[in-house]
Amino acid sequence: MSAAEQTAYLVSTICDRMDFADGATVTLAFADGVSVSTGSTAVVTVAADLQTVTGWFDFLVGDKVLSSTVKVRLEQEAQWTQATDATCPVS
């Protein structure tokens, strides 16, 4: 699998596994900026606009963005080699 294909697969998998993923931004990076080898740390950040369930309180939350970052130790050499920002598709 090429680097571009693996990156697209990772982003697609992340988006598919989230509730309310429409338009969320997924950022893939390496902790040190460049290392793709085993034992390095990959960083995944997902950011999305806050959405209320009913819409009644939208005026209170305004333009808030929720984000979450996860750091993962690579168990095998990464095929994707550079940081990527992608947006989950809107269904």
PyMOL commands that set and color helices and strands:
alter all, ss='L'
color gray80, all
select helices_A, chain A and resi 3-16+58-61
alter helices_A, ss='H'
color red, helices_A
select strands_A, chain A and resi 25-30+41-49+65-73+84-87
alter strands_A, ss='S'
color yellow, strands_A
deselect
rebuild
show_as cartoon
